[in-house]
């Protein structure tokens, strides 16, 4: 289980996430500089930290999980990452977000330091690709789970 492993160096996670900035959005992809979605970003960070991915995600649609209500992303993160309270998340943490109030968590991003000690979020969006933006109140309200990568 991930809980028995030491956490990865948060500065290394932040550096890896930052290296993905500018990668275009591409659904189901995970190739730095070529294309990725939010899950692909998390998968790429895993590969840089730990090597091969433990499992390959099955094909998924943009609306996955909305009909079943299963927390597919949360369950997968729990299996391989170290879960922490959302309020304890610091730079280097992976956050999961509910984009619809009663829907499953299906977006993720990495907290990174920003200007003037503010937190920012690196994540992949359809409209912008991998970008950094302020971790504002609307994002904070949508955050439902937090994890750190094992070292």
SULSUL-V602306 format. One line per field, one symbol per residue. phi: phi as a letter, one per 40 degrees, with the letter a starting at -180 (. if undefined). burial: b if it has 16 or more other ideal C-beta (glycine too) atoms within 10 Angstrom, else e. A space follows every 10 residues. Layout:
phi = ???
burial = ???
//
This chain:
phi = .ccccccccd ccccccdccc dgcccadgca bdgbiabccc cccccdcccb gdccacccda ccbdgcccgc cccccccccb bbcbcdcccb dhccbbbccb dbcccabaab cbcbcfgccb bbabbdcbgc bbadccddcd cccbababcc c
burial = ebeeeebbeb eebbebbebb eebebbeebb ebeebbbbbb bbbbbbebee eeeeeeeeee eeebbeeeee bbbbeebbeb bbebeeeebe bbbbbbbbee eeebbbbbbb bbeeeeeebb bbbbeeeebb bbeebeeebe ebbebbbbbb e
//
